[in-house]
């Protein structure tokens, strides 16, 4: 273990500096701590401690005793969170299902509408002016958008009921805010314009990074515009799509302002438009901190799972092959004859 320089320990850890070198080392450490400690303290106070406290609250009861998964079973089993009976009887479906419905409709609409506008206005004179007008929805406060949607969807002054009444569609010429079957859909469609500006701007920036030589070479070879888009534009916009999908999902999971601005703290009539963040808000204000912590933890888990899955999918990260499957493939290769033919099966 010992060598010419005094052993393994002295080689792994350098000797403490002395004299002038010691003073320089102390000054460098003081400079480092002066930058590191304030950021570390803020991180611990504003991030680490709230996360630990929230996790702790989700596993204890009102008296501070450990409750295991009882709080999670209570919240997830509540019809306010998950109500599968809505498939037969209609809304409300619960905050969790409403969030999933919001993601399933809002995400593809904002993604592809923004991409369509970005590609359409890519080489159009004055396209920047149109993009600026579309982007106004992103800089409008969400609570203001909720109030605007109230005036759009509410009868008899709303534009949506008047428009469908003019078309003669009586089932949609109603007050959307007090009709459970139309409330959630109206809020989802009404917020598409507010988030389309984000995907449009990010896709417009991504299009500028693609060399124009690719498009010119494809058109010279006789490729149609659809083939250029499918073979060049869309594959090269994959990193941009990752950013848009991730940011949109994060926004959809923490929906709060628009729903409470357009409806109320209950998520509208019977909770037809209730979402997880609004449910957490209600639990907090009725002093049910444990249930509020459960909803906050679920939102965090959903966000992490979605983000990890998207990064693996869009960045093409390699997946580890299961040992059992690798052993099975190796055994089959060893059993196969030299010519590559599979072993004959006994017909008897």
N, C-alpha and C positions, 0 to 999 in steps of 0.2 A: 504493500500500500504506500510505502514511503519511497520517494525518489530523490533526485539530486537537489531539488528545490524545496525540500522540507515537507513532502507528503502531498496527498491528494487534496486535502482541505485547502491548503495554501494556493494550490493551482486553480481550484474552482472559484474561490473568493479572493479578490485582490486585497493586498494589505491596505489598511486605513492610511490615507495620505497624512503627511506631517509637514509642519512649517508653512511656507507660502502655498504649497500645493493644497494643504488642508484648508486654508482660508479661501482659496478659489473654489474648492469643492463645496464648502459651506455656503458661499455666495450663490453658486449655481443651484444648490438645493433650495435655498431660500427663494430664489427667483421662480423656480419650478413650482414650489408650494404656493406662492402668491398668486399664480395663475390657476393652479389646479384646485386648491381648497375651496374658493368661492363657488366654482362650478360644481364641485362634488357635493358641497353642502346644499346648494339649490336642488341638485338632482335627488339627493336623499329626502329632502323635506317635501318637494313637490311631486316626485314620481315614486320613489321606492317606498316611502312610508305610506302614502295613500293606497298603493297596490297591495302591500302587506296587510294593511288595516281592512281593506275591502275583502280580501280572501279570508281573513280571520272572521269577519262578521258573517260571511256566507256559511260558515261551518259551526256557528254557535247560535243558541236561542236567545230570547229576550233577556234572560237572566245571566247570560255570559257562560252558560254551560255548553260543553261540546255536544252538538246535535248530529254530527255525521252528515249524511246526505238528505236528512229530513227536509231541510229548507228547499233543496233542489227539487225533491219529489213534490213538495207542496206547490211550488211556483210552476213547474212544468206541467203538473197534473191539473192545474187550474184552467177552466174554460177561457179565462181572460188571456191565457198564453197560447193554448193549443186546444182548438175546438173542431175536431174532425167531422162533427155532425153538420157543419156548414155545407158539406158537399151534397147533402140531401135537403136541408131546410133553408140554405142560404146564409148570408152574413148574419151575425159576426163570426169570423173564423178564428179569432185570437190574434194577439200581437205577433207571434212567431210566424204564423202562416201569412199574415198581412205583409210582413217584411219580405218573405220569400216571393209573394205575388208581386210586390213592388220591384224586386230585383229582376224577376223573370220578364216583366214588361218594360220597365224603365231602362234597364241596362242595354239591351239590344237596340232599342229605339234611339237613345241618345248616341250610342256608338256609331251606328250606320248612318243616321241622319247627319251627324257631324262629319263623318268621312265623305258622304255624298256632297255636302256643301263645300268642303275643303277641296275636293277634286274638281268640282264644277267651277269654282272661282279661282282655280290655280293660275290661269293665264288670262283672266278677264280684266279689262281695264276698269278701274274703279272698284275692284273686288275688295280692297281693304276697307272701303267705306261700308259696304254691305256687312263685312265681318264685324266691324265695330258696332253696328246696329244690333247684330245678332248676339254679340258678346255682352250687351247691356244686361241681359238676364243674369249673368254671373256676378255682376257688381251690385245687383239689387239685393237688399237684405231679405233673408228668407221669411221673416215675419211679415214683411211688406208683400211678398209674393203670396203668402197665405191669405192676407186680406184681399188682394186683387182676385184670387181664385174664388173667394166668397162672393164677390160681386159678379163674377163670370158665371158661376154655377147656380146661384140662388134665383128662384123665380119670384116675381114676374119680371124683374129687372135684368136678369142674367142673360148674357149673350148665347150661352149654350141652349137653354130651354127655348129661347126665341128662335134660334136657328133651326132646331129640330121641329119646332111647331110650324115654322114656315115650310119645311120639307114635308110635313104631314105625318111625321113619326111620333105618334102620341105617347108611346112608351118611354121616349127620351125627352119629351117636352114637359118635364116635371121639375120640381125643385130637387136638384141633385144632392143638396146638402142634408135633406131630411129623408132621402130614399136610400136605404142601406145597400141596395143592389147597384147603385150608380155612384155612391159617394167615393169609395176607394178608387174606382176606375177614373173618375173625374179628377181627383187629386194627382194620380199618376200621370195622366195625359197632360194635365195642366202644368206639371213641373218639367216636362220634356224640354220646353223651350228655354227654361232657366239653366239647364245643364248642358244643352247641345253646344252652347258657345265654348265650353271648356274643351270638349272633344274636337270641335272644329279648329280651334286655335292650335292645339297640340298636333293634330294631324297636318295642319298647314305648315307648321315648323318642321315636321318630319318629312314632308314632301320636298322641302328645299334642300334636304341632305342627300337626296337621290340624284346621282349624276344624270344630266339630260342626255348624255350619250347612249344610255341604256334604252331610253324611249325612241331616240332617233334610229338606232340600229334595229330595234324590233319593228318599227314601221317600214324601214327599208326592206326588211325580210318579208313584208306582207302581213304582219300580225294586225289583227283587229284591235279596237280600243278595249274590248272586253278581255282579250288575251293579254294585252299589255298590263291591264289592271290585275288580272289573276296571276300572271307569271312574274311580274316585276314589282308593281306598286304594293300590293298586299303583302307579299313575303318580306319585303324590305321595311315595311312599317310594323313588323312584329314587336320590336322593343317599345315603340310608341304605343301600340295597342296594349301592351302590358301595363304601362303607366296609366292609361285611361281607364282600363278595367279595374285596376287596383284602387285608384282614387274614387271612381264611381261607386264601387262596392262599399268602401269605407263611408262615403257620404250616405248611401242608402241604408246602411246599418245603424247610423246614428241620427236618422230622421227625427226631428222634433218640432222645429220652428214652424214649418209649413203646415203640419197637421194641427197644431194647437192654434195657429193663426186663422186657419180656415174653418175649424170646428170648435172644439172645447177641450178641456183637460181629460175628458172621457174618450176622446177619439171619435166624436160624432154620435149619431143615434145608435144606441146599443153597442157602442165601441166598434162600429163597422170599419173605421179607418184607424183603429188603435195600432200602435207600433211599440217596439220594445223600449225605446228611449222614453216614450211618453208613459209607459207602464212603470218604469223605474222612477220617473218623476212623481207619479201618484203614490207609489210605495213610500217614497222619502217624505212626502208631506203629510202622510197619515202616521208618521213616526214608526213605520215598519222598516227599520234600517236593514234588517237581515235579509228580507225579501228583495229590497233594492240592491243590496250587494250581490245577491244571486243573479239578478238580471244583468248587472254590470259585468260580472264574471263571465256570463254566457256570451255577452256581446264581445268581450275581449277574446274568448276562445274562438268564436266564429270568425273574427277578424284575422286571427293568426292562422287558422286552418285555411281560410280562403287565400290569404297572401302566400303561404308556403306552397299550396297547390298550384297557384298561378305562376309563381316563379319556376317551379319544376316543369310546368307545361310549356311555357313560352321560351324559356332559356334552354330547353332540351337537356336538362341535367341527367347524367346517367343514373340508372336505377340498379340497386344491388340485387343480384339474382339470389333467390332463396337457396340455401344449401341443399335442401331436399330435392328441389327441382334440378339443380346442377348434377346431383348424384344420379338422378333418374336418367337424364340425358346422357351422361357418361356410361351408365350401364347399358343403355340401348345401343350406343355406338360400339361398345365392346361385343355385344351380342350379334351385331349385324355381320354378315359374311363379308369377305374381302371384296367381292364384286359390287357391293352396295345394295344387294337385294335383301329384303327383310326375311327373317327366318320363317320357314314354312310352318303353317299351323296344321295341327292334327285334325283331320276332318271327322275322326271318330269321336 
